[in-house]
Amino acid sequence: MRLVSVETGLDDIKAHLDTCGYEVMDMAECIRPVEAVIFRSPVCAETSAARAGEGTVLVNATGRSAVEVEGCLRERLG
């Protein structure tokens, strides 16, 4: 199961990714390494980029539906 961190407040995306088989952690509570970070806020983007390890996928959810975000993850994580 792929572990992803999702910005607090993106509940529709969290719920959809959970149904698609991802292990979803709220960004505010995430202390483990993750394969991908989903964000909408520029502040979260900067924080996530600074904390993300090499190879961590960053997905900006601005203007994207939950299905589109999942599609980006599928494409980028393989």
C-alpha positions as CSV (number, residue, x, y, z in Angstrom):
1,M,0.0,0.0,0.0
2,R,1.4,3.4,-1.0
3,L,1.6,6.0,1.8
4,V,0.7,9.5,1.0
5,S,0.4,12.7,3.0
6,V,-2.5,15.0,2.3
7,E,-2.9,18.6,3.4
8,T,-5.4,19.2,6.2
9,G,-8.8,20.2,4.8
10,L,-8.6,18.2,1.6
11,D,-11.1,15.7,2.9
12,D,-12.6,14.8,-0.4
13,I,-9.2,13.9,-1.8
14,K,-8.3,11.9,1.4
15,A,-11.5,9.9,1.2
16,H,-11.1,9.1,-2.6
17,L,-7.4,8.1,-2.2
18,D,-8.4,5.8,0.7
19,T,-11.0,4.0,-1.4
20,C,-8.4,3.6,-4.2
21,G,-6.1,1.7,-1.8
22,Y,-3.7,4.4,-0.7
23,E,-2.7,4.7,3.0
24,V,-3.5,8.3,3.7
25,M,-2.1,10.4,6.5
26,D,-3.1,13.9,7.4
27,M,-0.1,16.2,6.7
28,A,-0.3,17.8,10.2
29,E,0.1,14.3,11.8
30,C,2.5,12.8,9.4
31,I,5.9,12.0,10.8
32,R,6.9,9.0,8.6
33,P,8.4,9.2,5.2
34,V,5.8,9.1,2.4
35,E,5.8,8.4,-1.3
36,A,3.8,11.5,-2.2
37,V,2.5,14.7,-0.7
38,I,-0.8,16.3,-1.8
39,F,-1.1,20.0,-1.1
40,R,-3.1,23.1,-2.2
41,S,-1.6,25.9,0.0
42,P,1.7,27.5,-1.1
43,V,2.9,27.4,2.5
44,C,2.3,23.7,2.6
45,A,4.1,23.3,-0.7
46,E,7.2,25.0,0.6
47,T,7.1,23.0,3.9
48,S,6.5,19.7,2.1
49,A,9.3,20.3,-0.4
50,A,11.7,21.1,2.4
51,R,10.8,17.9,4.3
52,A,10.3,15.6,1.3
53,G,13.1,13.2,0.6
54,E,14.5,12.6,-2.8
55,G,12.0,10.8,-4.9
56,T,8.9,12.0,-3.0
57,V,6.2,13.0,-5.5
58,L,4.6,16.5,-4.8
59,V,1.1,17.0,-6.3
60,N,-0.5,20.4,-6.3
61,A,-4.3,19.8,-5.9
62,T,-5.3,23.3,-6.8
63,G,-8.0,23.2,-9.5
64,R,-8.0,19.4,-9.6
65,S,-10.7,16.9,-8.5
66,A,-10.0,14.0,-6.3
67,V,-10.0,11.7,-9.4
68,E,-7.5,13.9,-11.2
69,V,-5.2,13.9,-8.2
70,E,-5.4,10.1,-8.0
71,G,-4.6,10.0,-11.7
72,C,-1.5,12.1,-11.2
73,L,-0.4,9.8,-8.4
74,R,-0.9,6.7,-10.5
75,E,1.0,8.2,-13.4
76,R,3.9,9.5,-11.3
77,L,4.2,6.6,-8.9
78,G,3.7,3.9,-11.4
